[in-house]
Amino acid sequence: MSDMNATPATEAATSDTPQDFLSSVGESERRVRVSGKAVSDEVVLSAKDVNVYYGDHHALHNTSLDFHKGEITALIGPSGCEIRRCRVEGEINYRGRNVNTKTENTYELRRSIGMVFQQPNPFRKSIRDNIAFAPKRHGITDRDELDRIVEESLRGAALWDEGKDKLDKSAYALSGGQQQRLCIARTLALNPDVILFDEPCSALDPISTLAIEDLMSSIVADRAIVIVTHNMEQASRVSNRTAFFYMGDMVEYDETDEIFQRPKDKRLNDYLTGMFS
């Protein structure tokens, strides 16, 4: 795949070839990795000529990027490249429809595009009510149907066995890793087409991190997943495609194996080898 909006390499990577993260990942960790290669041509979500501003600061420059069904796309780059409260110009297309408009029904859009944040943020409710909250808001009132959604969502988030006897207890009684899986289960309750993960493992221990990565791989078949991460090994383990951002530019975008083993741009090579972070 050719780079999209990529800046041409300023220097070929020769003797300074980056560490092969894929070969350095242990077998117990490699089991969660999808493949490092593209597996789908079906575009679910795309950005076209997108620019992002914080006030007068131009934070993201004219970026186009596709996200595919059945794939995990990792967005990597130095701290400070992430998107916060901002003004967005350009097209953000969901299933071919530009949703970056003032007339878009964002309430309904959230049925199709879910998000899991950096810190677990369960509601101050029971485990059951955390999962049932959104389906109830969208008109589902039948108790049997809600119970089915609760169970399926918790199973999908690998939390059913740990939580089935605690459904009416506070979500805050769960560990940090369990709370993050509960937030993923809450997102799954509406069966979204796209799930956005914003550094979902940054506050978790290694065991919980691997559980979340394994979970992402298990639920990606029916949707597109996008993960923002500063953990390069995580990006190499779980994603099919990776985009590297630097100083507002999408420098390089390709299959994950290509990004980590054969970077074309010197800035990406320097980032992978620890010249800057």
N, C-alpha and C positions, 0 to 999 in steps of 0.2 A: 504494500500500500504506500502511496506517495504521501509525503508530509502535507498537511493542510495549514496554510499560513506559516509554514516553517521558514525561519531565516536560514539561508544557505550556510553550510559549514564554513567557518572561518579557518579551520585547520583540521586536517584529517587526523583521526586518532590512530596512532601507530604504536609506538612503544608504551604510550600511556593508556593502554586499553584498560577500561574499568574492571573492577573485580566482577567475576561472573557470579552474580547473586544466586542464580538458579542452581548452580552446582554446589554453592555453599550452604543451601538450605537442607537441613537434616530430613531424613525419610519421614519422621513423625510429623514434621511440618509440611512436607511436600504433598502429603495426602490431601490437603485442603485446596491445593492449587488447581485451577480450572484447566489451563493448557498453555497459556501464554500466546496463543494464536487466535485469530479471528475464526468464529464458527457460524456467523449469521450475516446475511445481507439485509435483513429486515430492520429498517430504521424506525424506532419508536419516538425518539426525541432528538431534536437537532437545534443547533444554534447557527444562525446565518448572519454574518457581518455584525456581530454583537460588540458593542462598546459599553463599558461600565464606568460611571463617574461617582466619586464621593465629592460633592460640591464641585469645585473647579479641578479637582485631581482626576486625571484620566487614568483609571486603574487597569482596564483591560482594553486591548487594542484590536478592533476589527477581526474578531475571532469567529471561525466557522468550524463546527465539530458535530459529528453524528454519534448517536448512542443506539446500540443494536439490541434487539430482543435476544435473550439467551446468553448475553455477555456481561461481564463486569469491566467497566472502564475506570482506570485509576487516574486521578489528577494529582500530579506531584510538582514540587517546586519549593523554593526557599520560603521561610516564614514571611508573612506579609503579602503573599500572592493571592490569598483567599478573598472571597467576596463577602462583604458585610452589607449593612444598610446602604442603599445606593440608588442611582438612576440608571436604568438599563435601556439602551437604544439598540435597534436591530430586531431581527425575528427570532423568536423561540418557538419552534414548531413542534406540537404534539400531534402525532398521527396526521401530519400534513397541514395542521391548522395553527396559524400564528396565535399564540396565547398571550403574547406580550402586548396586549391592548387594554384600553380603559374599559371596554365593554365585556371583557372575558369574565365569566362567572367563576371566580376563584373558589367559591364554596364547593361547586360541583367538580372543579378541576382537582381538588384535593382528594376526591375519590380515586383518581387515576394516578396521581403522583404523590407519593408519601416521602417523609423525611425522618431520619434518625440522627439525633444531634450528638455532639461531642461528649456531653455529660448526660448520663441517664436522667430522664425527667418524667418519672411516673407521676400520675395525678395522685392527689391525697385521697385516694379511694381504695377499695378492695381490688384484688387482682382481677376478679370477675368484672367489676365495674370499669376498670381501666380498658379492658378489651371491648366491652359492650357499649362504651360511651359513643363512639363514632357511628356504629350501626344504628343505635337508637336515634341519634341526631338526624340520620338519613332515612328515618321512617320505619325501621324494623322494630316491631313491638312484640311479636310472638315469642314467648319464653323458650319454647323448644328450639326455635330457629336461633335465638341468641345463645342458648347453651351450645348448640352445634358450632356456631362461629367461635365462641370462646375456646372450645376444645380444639377445633381445627387450627386456630391461630396459635395456641400454646404448643400444639404438636409441631406446627411449622417452625416455631422458634425454639424447638428442643427444650421446652420448659414444662410440658405437661406432666411428666413423671415426677418432677420436683414440686409442682404447684397444685396438682389435682386435689390434694387434701387440704389446701390452704386458700381456696378460691375466695373465701369471704374474709380473709385476713388482709391487713394493710399491705399495699405494695412496698411500703417502706421497711417491712420486715425482711425483705429479700436482700441478698448480697448485691454489691455493685454490678457484678457480672450478670446476675439474675435480673436485676432491674433493667439493664441494657437489653437483654433478651426479651423482657416484658415489653419494652418500648418497640422492639421489632415486631413482636406478636400484635401489639396494638396497631401498628402500621399494616400488617398483613390482614387485619380484620376486614378491610375494605377491598382486598385483593387488587392492589394497585398494579398498573402496567409498568411503573417506574418507581424505584426506591433510591433516594439520595442519602448517602451516608457521609456525614461530616466528621472525620476523624473519630469514628465510633469506638476505637479501642485505646485512645490516648490515656484514659484514666483507669485502664484495666490491667490486671496482672497477666503474665504470659499464658497461663492456662485458660483464663477467660477470653483472652485475645484469640487463641486458636479456636475456641468454641464459636466465637462470632464469625471468624473467617470460614470455618466449616459450614456454618449456617448460611452464610451468603452464597456459598457454592451450591448448597442444597436447594435454594429457593430461586435461583437465577433462571432456570429453564423457561419459565413462563413470563419473564419480564426483563427489562433492562435495569442494571444496577450501576450507579455511579458512586465512587468512593474518593473523597479527598483525604489524602494521607501524607504525612511527612516521613513515614516509615517505609523506606525503599524496599526492604525485604518483604514487607507486607504487600506492597504493590506487585512485586515480582511473584509472590506466592499465589495471589488470588485473581489477578486480572488477566483478561484477554488482550486488551489494548491499554496503552498508557499515553497520556499527554503531559509534556513537561512545560511549565510556565516559568517565565523569568522576566521581571521588570515590566509586566503588563502584556508581554508577547507570548503566544503559544509557539515555543521554539521548535518543538518536534512532537509528532504524533504518529504512532505506528503500533504494530503488534508488540506486545510486551517483551517477547524474546528479542526482537530487533532493538528496542529501546535500551535494554539492559546489557545486551551482548555486543551490539554493533551500533553505538550512537554515532550519528552523522555530524552533529554540531558540537564544537569545542565546549560551549557552555554546559551542555548536558554531560559531556565527558568529565568536565571539571566538577560538576555537582555530584556525579556518581562516585568519583574518586576522593571526595571530601575536601576539594579545594575551597569550597564555600558551602554554606548551609543556611 
